[in-house]
């Protein structure tokens, strides 16, 4: 999973309501390094649907607010 979660720092003197949890995404190629030889590939039509030729780089967007439970935590 490429979605990361963290709890932002909240100062005791901050007048704003605290944010319970923030999220950000990291791209899968960040963890792949150099592309290895003989990496599995999608068939051409499937690659067009997925947006990438390699399944290792497929990363669909998921709405982070849809997944959060009560209180804003995943």
C-alpha positions as CSV (number, residue, x, y, z in Angstrom):
1,X,0.0,0.0,0.0
2,X,1.4,3.4,-1.0
3,X,-0.8,5.5,1.3
4,X,0.9,6.7,4.5
5,X,-0.8,8.1,7.6
6,X,0.6,10.5,10.2
7,X,-0.8,12.6,13.0
8,X,0.3,16.3,12.7
9,X,1.8,18.1,15.6
10,X,-0.7,20.3,17.5
11,X,0.6,23.2,19.6
12,X,-1.2,23.7,22.9
13,X,-1.7,27.3,21.9
14,X,-3.2,26.5,18.4
15,X,-6.6,28.2,18.1
16,X,-7.7,25.9,15.2
17,X,-9.5,22.6,15.6
18,X,-6.9,19.7,15.4
19,X,-6.6,17.5,12.4
20,X,-6.9,13.9,13.7
21,X,-5.0,12.2,10.8
22,X,-3.4,13.3,7.5
23,X,-2.6,11.1,4.6
24,X,-0.3,11.2,1.6
25,X,0.6,8.8,-1.2
26,X,4.0,7.7,-2.4
27,X,4.4,6.4,-6.0
28,X,5.2,2.7,-6.3
29,X,8.3,3.4,-8.5
30,X,9.8,5.0,-5.4
31,X,10.4,1.6,-3.9
32,X,11.2,-0.2,-7.2
33,X,14.7,1.3,-7.8
34,X,16.1,0.1,-11.1
35,X,13.7,-1.8,-13.3
36,X,14.6,-5.5,-13.1
37,X,14.9,-7.6,-16.3
38,X,11.9,-9.8,-17.2
39,X,9.4,-7.8,-15.2
40,X,5.9,-9.1,-15.7
41,X,3.8,-7.1,-18.2
42,X,0.2,-6.6,-19.0
43,X,-1.2,-7.5,-22.4
44,X,-1.4,-4.3,-24.6
45,X,-5.2,-3.8,-24.2
46,X,-5.1,-4.4,-20.4
47,X,-2.1,-2.0,-20.1
48,X,-4.2,0.8,-21.8
49,X,-7.0,0.2,-19.2
50,X,-4.6,0.1,-16.3
51,X,-2.5,3.0,-17.4
52,X,0.8,1.2,-17.1
53,X,2.5,-1.7,-18.8
54,X,3.9,-3.2,-15.6
55,X,1.6,-4.6,-12.8
56,X,4.3,-3.6,-10.2
57,X,3.7,0.1,-11.1
58,X,-0.1,-0.1,-11.1
59,X,-1.4,2.2,-8.3
60,X,-5.1,3.1,-8.6
61,X,-6.3,6.2,-6.8
62,X,-8.5,5.5,-3.8
63,X,-10.3,8.3,-2.0
64,X,-8.8,8.6,1.5
65,X,-11.9,10.1,3.0
66,X,-14.1,7.2,1.9
67,X,-11.9,4.7,3.8
68,X,-11.6,6.7,7.1
69,X,-13.6,5.5,10.0
70,X,-15.2,7.3,12.8
71,X,-12.9,10.0,14.2
72,X,-10.9,10.4,11.0
73,X,-8.6,7.4,11.6
74,X,-8.2,4.7,9.0
